[in-house]
Amino acid sequence: MVHLMNCAVMTNQGTYRVKKIPLEEFCKLIQEAHAGNNLISHLGYDQAIEYVRKNTGIRFPFNRDRTELADGDVMLILRLAYRISDPSTKRLPQREDYEFLSSIFKIDEDSPFCGTMI
């Protein structure tokens, strides 16, 4: 399953591999997963929803439900490259305001870190 996110999360113990990707690849992966009915949106901000709609043509619903990842799941993450100091001054972020990431989750019971707080 592909999860569309506005932040990176670690919901289960295991290994998370993350890499930055260009906007064009990010949008293409969203469109392919959506067309294959293999995408769940976890976008919880109107600005993120609008930005994705503007760049993919797909309007996703507002969703702040808990994210559950299974072995092999992918996260497509659009996140602000900075923290907003005053939320009352929010504006619609531009391309340069975002970072685009792809992450894959693998259950790794043998990892020396599983079950250990670092």
N, C-alpha and C positions, 0 to 999 in steps of 0.2 A: 504494500500500500504506500502511496505517496501522501505526505502530510504537508500542506501549505501553511507556513507559520510566519508570524511577525517577530519572533525571537527564537533563539535556540533553547531547547529544554532537554534535560536528561531525566526521563521518567522511569527508567529501569536500569539495573546494574548491567554493565556490558561495555562494549567498545563503540565509541562514536568517532567516525572519520569525517572530517569537515574540510571543505575546500571552497575558496571563493570562485565564483563563476561570473561571466559577463551577463548583463541584462538580457541580451538576445537568447542566450542558452537557457537562462532562467525561465523566460517566457515560453520558449519552445517546449521545455519539459513540462510546464504547467498545462499547456494546450494538449500535449500528447497524453498525459495522465488523465486529464478531464475527458478527452475524447474516448479513452479506453475505460471510462467509468472506474478509474483506479485512484481517485484523488479525494481527500477529505480536507476541507479548508478549516483552519483554526484561526482565521484572521479576526482579531478582536478590536480593531481600530478602524473607524470609518476612513481615515486617510489612507491606510494600507489597502483597504478594499477598493477604494477609488483608484489608487495608483495601479493596482493589478488590473482592474477593469480597463483603464486607459491604455495599458500596454499589451493586453491579451484579448480584449473584447469579451471577456467573461466576467460577469458580476457574481461574486460569491456572497453568501449571507454572513452576517455578523455571527461569530461563534466564539464563545469563551468557555466552552465545555472542556473538561479535563482531556488531555492528550494521552493516549495509550499507544505505545510503540511495541511492535512485535519484531522478532528476529528478521532482519533483511529489509525492514521498512526504511524509506527514504524521507528526509525532511527537505523541503525547498523553503529556504528562509530569506525573507526580506526584512532587514533590520536597519534601523537608523544607525548611522556611523558615529553618532554622538548622543548624549543624553540631553533632553530638553530641560533647561534650568527653570523655566516658568511655563507650566502647562497652559496657562491662560492665554499665552501668546502663540498658540499652535497655528501653523499655516499648512497648506498642502505641501508636503515635502517634494523636492525635485529629485531627478536622477542622481545628482551628485551627493544628495543627503543619505542615500541608501547604499548598503552593501548587500550583495546577493550571494547566498551560500547554498551548497548542496551537502547533505550529511547522510550517511548510512549508518544504521544501528545494527550491531551484531551482539547476540547474547554470547558471553564469554565467561563461562563458569570457571575456567581454569586460570583466569587472570589473577595475578597476585593482589590486585586491587579490589576484586569483587568482595563486597561485604566490609571493606575497610574504608574508614573516613580518612581522607588525605588532608 
